[in-house]
Amino acid sequence: MEDLDRWIVENVMGWEIRGNPYVGDTLWCFDGKETVAGKLQDWHPSTDIAQAMQVVGKVDDCLHLKQYGKDGTWCAMFCGLMTEWVSGDTPEMAICLAAKAAGQD
């Protein structure tokens, strides 16, 4: 999940990550002018529905999201950018996987 969240930050949201985690720095997300997401460690669209909806807004395409069965798999597709559904255990994960599959970079 951490790799997916980082990919979303850089490729979908277009944010720059600053800091060096190898020397104990906290990573911050910038839009080139100011902090937009605070600590990267606090931004997880693959597990936070409010943050996943920010991803939807950034992709700027029609999202189709559905669940199979009451407790089943979630499937998502950005209709103008994809031809196949992707699936995840949660709506947040399905949205993030769909954004990556849509090639938002």
N, C-alpha and C positions, 0 to 999 in steps of 0.2 A: 504494500500500500504506500509506503513512504516514497518509493521510486515513482509510482504513478502520480502522487500528489506533487512531487517536485517537477515532473514532466508537465503537468497541468499548469503549475505556476509559471514555468518558463515559456511554454509553447502555446498555451491557450490564453492565459491571462496577460502574457507579454511582460511579466515583471522580471526585474533583474534581482538576482540573489547576491547579497553582499555579506561578507564575513568569511571566516575560515574555521570550519568545524574541527579541523585537525589540531588547532591550537586552542580550542575551548571557546571560540567566539560563538555568540548567538547569531543566527542568520536572520537577516531582515529582507523584506521584499520592497523594491523600489520601482516606480514607473519612470525613472529617469530624473525626477524632480523631488519627489517626497516619498516617505514611507506610505505604502498603501495597504499592507497586510500585517504590519508588525512582525512578530517573530514567526519565522517559517514553521517552527515547531508547534505553533498554535493554529496553523491553517491546514486543515485536512478535509478537502471537499469529498474525498472518497468515503468519509464516515460522518460528515456533517451536512444535513440537507440544506441549510441556509447557504452554506458555502457552495454546495453543488448547484444551487439555483443561480449563484453568481457566474458559474461556469456556463450555464445555459444562456444567460444574458450575454455573455461575451461571445459565444459561438454565433449568436444572432441568426439562428435558423429554426425552423419548426421542429420541436422535440416531440416524438411519440414515445410514451412511457406506459408500459402495462405490466401487470402481474399475472402470472399463470397460477390459478388456484389461490385459496385464501392465504396460505403460508408459502406460496411457491416462489419460483424464480422471477426476478424482475428483468424485463427486456427494454432496451432503449434504442432509438435510431433518430438521427437528425435527417429528416426526410430529403432535403435538397443536397445533402453531402454524402449520403450512404445508400447502398442498395440492400444491405443485410442488417438484421438486428444483432445486437450484442447483449449478453446477459450477465447478471451479477446477483449476488445474494440479497442486496439491498438496492433501493432506488438510487441512493448516492453513488454506489459502486457502478451501477449500470450507466448512469449519466456520465461519469468520468471515463469509463471504458468506451462509451460511444463517442465522446469528444476526442479521445485519442484515435479511435478507428476512423473518424472523419478526417484525420490528418490536419488538425488545426495547428499549423506552425508557420 
